[in-house]
Amino acid sequence: MDEKKIILMIYIKNRRYGPLYKRFIRLQKNVQYRNKFLKLNNLFKKQKWEKFIFFLNLKNQKRKGKGFYNLYDHNKDFFFRFGGSFKKKYKNNLILKQKFSLFYGHLLKKVIKQKINLALNKVKLTKVMINPTFLFLELLETRLDVILYRCHFASSLKGIHQIILHGNIKVNGLTVKEKSFLIKKGDLLAVHNKAQELIYNNILNSNFWPIPPKYLQIDYKTLQIIFIEHIKFINTATLFPFKVDLKSMVRLYNY
């Protein structure tokens, strides 16, 4: 077999995503707010999920009395309690990057680096002092798939991607099939009639946490969304179900 074909096959094999349950077990965290597999009567009641559910229940027992939902200030610097050795720092940084990527639907490393470079270049070009971490977060949170996910139009980003790829979403009256399409202030998002029943069911089955951000004005009767405010002026405490040091994220992916 040709050497180039062998290298290509190895590259494709390394690019393949592992099973979802293995990623959840490794991170020991419900990164995507996916409570579907925790319910008793569903298809996810399988042996492969038992280990993850065990870790999740163990953490819930440890944090009894602290409330069900976690609120984090992602703009603050924080230090890991696990130690300061190089090996532990590398492990913690790797876990943080994996959680961040998995939360945004297996977002590739090159895509995250591209967003960070765009944010840093924008800071250099403008004369106004802007925090690059907010610009980086804005580039991710203004993606079409992320906005629909924040509005609970589906229980996961994978479900949102299917809705978009099937041509069920309109932006300013035009059908958009690109999940990474960036939404601007004042844009109007609407749902085609053929997909409205599906999205209504998804909303009814959602636990509606986290609540949709304030920069989105949502009409759940007509299933329309208006992007009304810049994200950099919004509190990010409920955006992620885990601690994210946004400054560290920018630094880690910038090198």
C-alpha positions in Angstrom: 0.0 0.0 0.0 1.2 3.5 -0.8 2.9 5.3 2.1 0.7 8.4 1.6 -2.4 6.3 1.9 -1.2 4.8 5.1 -0.5 8.2 6.6 -3.9 9.4 5.5 -5.6 6.4 7.1 -3.8 7.0 10.4 -4.7 10.7 10.3 -8.4 9.9 9.6 -8.4 7.3 12.4 -7.0 9.8 14.9 -9.6 12.4 13.8 -12.5 10.1 14.6 -14.5 11.0 17.6 -14.7 8.4 20.4 -18.0 7.3 21.8 -19.8 10.0 23.7 -20.1 8.0 27.0 -16.3 7.5 27.1 -15.8 11.3 26.9 -18.3 11.8 29.7 -16.6 9.1 31.9 -13.1 10.6 31.3 -14.3 14.1 32.3 -16.6 12.9 35.1 -18.9 15.9 34.4 -22.2 16.4 32.7 -20.6 19.0 30.4 -23.6 19.4 28.0 -26.4 19.5 30.5 -27.6 16.2 29.0 -29.9 14.8 31.7 -31.6 12.4 29.2 -29.4 9.4 30.0 -30.0 9.9 33.8 -33.7 9.1 33.5 -34.9 5.6 34.2 -37.1 4.8 31.2 -35.1 5.6 28.2 -32.6 4.1 25.7 -29.6 5.4 27.6 -30.3 3.0 30.6 -27.4 0.9 29.6 -24.4 -0.6 31.4 -21.9 1.6 29.7 -23.4 4.7 31.4 -23.3 3.2 34.9 -19.8 4.4 35.6 -20.5 8.0 34.6 -23.8 8.0 36.6 -21.8 6.7 39.6 -19.3 9.6 39.4 -22.1 12.1 39.0 -24.1 10.8 42.0 -20.9 10.9 44.1 -20.3 14.5 43.3 -24.0 15.4 44.0 -23.7 13.8 47.4 -20.5 15.8 48.2 -22.2 19.1 47.4 -25.5 18.5 49.2 -26.9 21.8 50.6 -25.1 23.9 48.1 -27.9 24.1 45.6 -28.7 22.2 42.5 -27.1 24.7 40.0 -23.5 26.0 39.9 -22.9 29.6 39.2 -19.3 30.6 38.3 -17.7 33.9 37.6 -15.7 33.0 34.5 -14.0 36.3 34.3 -12.1 35.8 37.5 -8.7 34.1 37.7 -8.9 30.9 39.8 -6.4 28.4 41.0 -6.7 24.6 41.0 -6.6 23.0 44.4 -4.9 19.9 43.1 -1.4 21.2 43.2 1.1 23.3 41.3 3.4 20.8 39.6 3.9 20.9 35.9 2.3 17.5 35.4 -0.9 18.4 37.3 -1.2 21.8 35.6 -0.9 20.1 32.2 -3.6 17.6 33.2 -5.9 20.3 34.4 -5.4 22.4 31.3 -6.0 19.4 29.1 -9.3 18.5 30.9 -10.4 22.2 30.7 -9.8 22.2 26.9 -11.7 18.9 26.5 -14.7 20.1 28.5 -14.7 23.4 26.5 -14.6 21.6 23.2 -17.2 19.0 24.1 -19.6 21.7 25.4 -19.6 23.3 22.0 -20.3 20.1 20.2 -16.8 18.6 19.7 -15.4 21.9 18.4 -12.1 21.3 16.7 -8.9 22.8 18.1 -8.1 24.7 14.9 -11.6 26.3 15.0 -11.0 27.5 18.6 -7.5 28.8 17.7 -9.0 30.6 14.7 -11.6 32.4 16.9 -8.9 33.4 19.4 -6.7 34.8 16.7 -9.6 36.8 15.3 -10.3 38.2 18.8 -6.6 39.1 19.4 -6.3 40.8 15.9 -9.5 42.8 16.5 -8.0 44.1 19.8 -4.8 45.1 18.0 -6.7 47.0 15.3 -9.1 48.9 17.5 -8.0 51.9 19.6 -10.5 51.1 22.3 -9.4 48.9 25.2 -11.4 45.6 24.8 -10.9 42.4 26.7 -10.0 39.7 24.2 -11.7 37.0 26.3 -15.1 38.7 25.7 -14.4 39.0 22.0 -13.5 35.3 21.9 -16.6 34.3 23.8 -18.7 36.5 21.5 -17.4 34.8 18.4 -18.5 31.4 19.8 -21.8 32.5 21.3 -23.0 34.3 18.2 -22.8 31.1 16.1 -26.2 30.1 14.8 -26.1 26.6 16.4 -25.1 28.0 19.8 -27.9 30.6 19.9 -30.5 28.0 19.1 -29.0 25.7 21.7 -29.2 28.5 24.3 -32.9 28.9 23.5 -33.5 25.2 24.1 -34.7 24.4 20.6 -33.0 21.0 21.0 -31.5 19.1 23.9 -28.0 19.0 22.4 -25.9 20.7 19.7 -26.1 17.6 17.6 -29.9 17.9 17.5 -29.5 21.6 16.6 -27.1 20.7 13.8 -29.6 18.4 12.2 -32.3 21.1 12.4 -30.0 23.6 10.6 -28.7 21.2 8.0 -32.2 20.2 7.0 -32.9 23.8 6.1 -35.4 24.5 8.9 -33.9 27.8 10.1 -34.2 31.3 8.5 -32.1 34.3 9.3 -33.7 37.6 8.1 -36.0 35.6 5.9 -33.3 33.6 4.2 -32.7 29.8 4.8 -29.3 29.2 6.4 -27.7 25.7 6.4 -24.4 26.7 7.9 -24.2 25.9 11.6 -21.2 28.3 12.2 -23.1 31.2 10.6 -22.4 34.3 12.8 -25.5 36.2 14.0 -25.3 40.0 14.2 -27.1 42.5 16.4 -30.6 43.1 15.1 -30.8 39.8 13.1 -34.2 37.9 13.2 -34.2 34.1 13.4 -37.3 32.1 12.5 -38.2 28.4 12.1 -39.9 26.9 9.1 -43.4 25.6 9.6 -42.4 21.9 9.0 -40.0 21.9 12.0 -42.1 23.9 14.5 -43.8 20.8 16.0 -40.5 19.2 16.6 -39.0 22.2 18.3 -42.2 22.7 20.4 -41.7 19.2 21.8 -38.0 19.8 22.4 -38.8 22.9 24.4 -41.5 21.1 26.5 -39.1 18.3 27.3 -36.4 20.7 28.3 -35.6 21.5 32.0 -34.9 25.1 30.8 -31.6 25.4 32.5 -29.6 27.5 32.0 -32.2 30.2 31.3 -31.7 31.9 27.9 -29.3 34.8 28.0 -30.6 38.4 28.1 -29.0 39.3 24.8 -31.7 37.2 23.0 -35.3 38.2 22.8 -37.3 35.0 22.3 -41.0 34.5 21.3 -41.8 30.9 22.0 -45.2 31.1 20.4 -43.9 32.1 17.0 -40.4 30.5 17.6 -38.6 33.7 16.6 -35.4 35.1 18.1 -33.9 38.6 17.9 -30.3 39.3 18.8 -30.7 42.5 20.7 -27.5 43.2 22.6 -23.7 42.6 22.5 -22.6 39.6 24.5 -19.6 41.3 26.1 -22.0 43.3 28.4 -23.7 40.2 29.7 -23.0 38.2 32.9 -21.5 34.8 31.9 -22.2 33.0 35.3 -24.6 30.5 33.9 -23.1 29.9 30.4 -21.1 26.8 31.4 -21.8 23.9 33.9 -18.1 23.9 34.9 -15.4 26.4 35.8 -13.8 28.1 32.9 -10.9 30.5 33.2 -11.4 32.4 29.9 -8.0 34.1 30.2 -6.4 30.7 30.5 -8.3 29.4 27.5 -7.0 32.3 25.4 -3.5 31.7 26.6 -3.6 27.9 26.2 -4.8 28.0 22.6 -2.6 31.0 21.6 0.6 29.0 21.8 
